[in-house]
């Protein structure tokens, strides 16, 4: 029996819900969420938020920016000339410090923010000790920062994240498919996002319902990087 013809799925835009109300809280990210809730009453003016890829740092930053009006800049783009504009905002977020940052620019930002009574949130996959900081005064400031860690999601959080990701695409998927994915996939929100997108595309292309066998085939390819 011939297989039904596959159709080319349209890459229609969909927007992930990244507000604070959409943030799913679990044991792995509770400390980060509580940090967001407490702003601007933080333990210190500078917070370093560290976690693996796909752990939810981007969601935290988006929600934080939405709630506070914070200025957001990539660590690689930070320059001394950027400092004045950044400090004018209610708070500043420096993203992905593990990729490298201008020591002098970051030091000036932390000093200027402290003098202005502002806060700085720095995100990274690693802690400052591995950033190859060469400016002793900057390392001193970073040691005084409050460390907050996001861990890989547990099963409960991963299950809720998958349901949300399917809902973001307006897909009502059987909870059995979600449970099937949870016990077989890597503990990563990034993998969850890639898996849901790939499953959606495969179901649309084949004009079929999302089932466990389909989800399993797609997940295997996602894990292989296909």
Buried (B, 14 or more C-beta within 10 A) or exposed (E): EEEEEEEEBEEEEEEEEBEBEBBBEBEBBEBBBEBBEEBEEBEBBBBBBBBBEBBBBBBBBBBBBEBBEBBBBEBBEBEEEBBEEBBEBBBBBBBBBBEEBBBBBBBBBBBBBBEEEBBBBBBBBEBBEEBEBEBEEBBEBBEEBBBBBBBBBEEEBBBBBBBBBBBBBEBEBEEEBBBBBBEBBBBBBBBBBBBBBBBBBBBBEBEEEBBBEBBBBBBEBBBEEE
